[in-house]
Amino acid sequence: MVADAPFTDVVRARRSARRFLPTPVPAADIRAVLEDAQQAPSNSNTQPWVVHLVSGPARDTLAQALLDAFEQERTSPDFTGDYGDGVHQERSQQQAAVTYAAHGVERSDHEGRRDVVRANLDFYGAPHVALLFLPPLGDRVRAAGDVGMYAQNFLLSLTARGYRGIPQAVLSVYADTVRDVLQVPAELKLLFGISFGTADEEAEVNHLKMPRVPLQRSVVVHDTPGVLHERSGPDRASRVAAAPSDTPTTSTEESPT
Ligand SMILES: Cc1cc2nc3c(=O)[nH]c(=O)nc-3n(C[C@H](O)[C@H](O)[C@H](O)COP(=O)(O)O)c2cc1C
């Protein structure tokens, strides 16, 4: 992505990368990404994000601790990762199938799938990872929304500057390990991390273009003609809510993502 590209080009160029070169991002660029992310809106301007930026030896120490926790099955998630049994679960299964295939891993390849999780926990080789924590504000849902906005600014800023990143909820499955290594207080809960750097553009997995459902499956219009070319109203709302499936699937993959 070149500097000063139109905004919509940046939005569409942002895709998750899953194999990175070890080359560090210059400090000035990381600083600029952080400044962009800091411009995110938040409830009552609370700016609740607490960000731990990890590189170099600290990055390697954290990756090793995460890999050890994985091998010893020491999971400690702060939040559930339940997709239900409807359309969201189906989309997750499709995403897992496509991503494992791009990693060259067959559905039946148990060890291959574990290797993909290990690659996740090694930040897909990225030289930097930002861990995004939530302070103890109510049930933390509002703060989580704010941190999501921060994260998207972060990812788009990386893209606009020629770098790539990937949000990783799998890191939060090992929240206690992350807190231990980074000496983060227990009241800060880990939402997810963003690994980032320069993508290995030769890796097939970095060229995935994950589909999006049509707008009609996400948006209900009320008295806003000409946007979706669909009839609107309460009937439309119930059809969106009841949508059983995007496409037929027989996959039973579980997504590591
Ligand atoms: C909050 C969040 C957590 C995610 N966690 C992971 C993860 O742990 N591992 C992974 O490989 N991808 C993860 N992803 C990436 C999603 O799979 C990806 O965003 C989705 O498939 C759409 O693809 P795209 O980002 O290339 O557009 C996560 C994305 C988000 C927004």
Ligand as a Chemical Component Dictionary entry (heavy atoms), coordinates in Angstrom:
data_LIG
# 
_chem_comp.id                   LIG 
_chem_comp.type                 NON-POLYMER 
_chem_comp.pdbx_formal_charge   0 
_chem_comp.three_letter_code    LIG 
# 
loop_
_chem_comp_atom.comp_id 
_chem_comp_atom.atom_id 
_chem_comp_atom.alt_atom_id 
_chem_comp_atom.type_symbol 
_chem_comp_atom.charge 
_chem_comp_atom.model_Cartn_x 
_chem_comp_atom.model_Cartn_y 
_chem_comp_atom.model_Cartn_z 
_chem_comp_atom.pdbx_ordinal 
LIG C1  C1  C 0 -10.792 -9.814  17.280 1  
LIG C2  C2  C 0 -10.188 -10.738 16.238 2  
LIG C3  C3  C 0 -9.511  -11.876 16.645 3  
LIG C4  C4  C 0 -8.910  -12.716 15.704 4  
LIG N1  N1  N 0 -8.171  -13.786 16.137 5  
LIG C5  C5  C 0 -7.440  -14.486 15.246 6  
LIG C6  C6  C 0 -6.530  -15.499 15.708 7  
LIG O1  O1  O 0 -6.405  -15.766 16.901 8  
LIG N2  N2  N 0 -5.787  -16.160 14.774 9  
LIG C7  C7  C 0 -5.910  -15.912 13.431 10 
LIG O2  O2  O 0 -5.196  -16.541 12.639 11 
LIG N3  N3  N 0 -6.766  -14.953 12.967 12 
LIG C8  C8  C 0 -7.518  -14.226 13.838 13 
LIG N4  N4  N 0 -8.346  -13.234 13.404 14 
LIG C9  C9  C 0 -8.393  -12.913 11.969 15 
LIG C10 C10 C 0 -9.721  -13.295 11.331 16 
LIG O3  O3  O 0 -9.737  -14.682 11.022 17 
LIG C11 C11 C 0 -9.878  -12.456 10.044 18 
LIG O4  O4  O 0 -9.981  -11.098 10.404 19 
LIG C12 C12 C 0 -11.105 -12.844 9.227  20 
LIG O5  O5  O 0 -11.004 -14.171 8.764  21 
LIG C13 C13 C 0 -11.280 -11.907 8.034  22 
LIG O6  O6  O 0 -10.115 -11.924 7.228  23 
LIG P1  P1  P 0 -9.291  -10.596 6.928  24 
LIG O7  O7  O 0 -8.817  -10.024 8.240  25 
LIG O8  O8  O 0 -8.134  -11.052 6.078  26 
LIG O9  O9  O 0 -10.199 -9.645  6.206  27 
LIG C14 C14 C 0 -9.010  -12.421 14.321 28 
LIG C15 C15 C 0 -9.730  -11.291 13.926 29 
LIG C16 C16 C 0 -10.299 -10.448 14.865 30 
LIG C17 C17 C 0 -11.031 -9.204  14.408 31 
# 
loop_
_chem_comp_bond.comp_id 
_chem_comp_bond.atom_id_1 
_chem_comp_bond.atom_id_2 
_chem_comp_bond.value_order 
_chem_comp_bond.pdbx_ordinal 
LIG C1  C2  SING 1  
LIG C2  C3  SING 2  
LIG C2  C16 DOUB 3  
LIG C3  C4  DOUB 4  
LIG C4  N1  SING 5  
LIG C4  C14 SING 6  
LIG N1  C5  DOUB 7  
LIG C5  C6  SING 8  
LIG C5  C8  SING 9  
LIG C6  O1  DOUB 10 
LIG C6  N2  SING 11 
LIG N2  C7  SING 12 
LIG C7  O2  DOUB 13 
LIG C7  N3  SING 14 
LIG N3  C8  DOUB 15 
LIG C8  N4  SING 16 
LIG N4  C9  SING 17 
LIG N4  C14 SING 18 
LIG C9  C10 SING 19 
LIG C10 O3  SING 20 
LIG C10 C11 SING 21 
LIG C11 O4  SING 22 
LIG C11 C12 SING 23 
LIG C12 O5  SING 24 
LIG C12 C13 SING 25 
LIG C13 O6  SING 26 
LIG O6  P1  SING 27 
LIG P1  O7  DOUB 28 
LIG P1  O8  SING 29 
LIG P1  O9  SING 30 
LIG C14 C15 DOUB 31 
LIG C15 C16 SING 32 
LIG C16 C17 SING 33 
# 
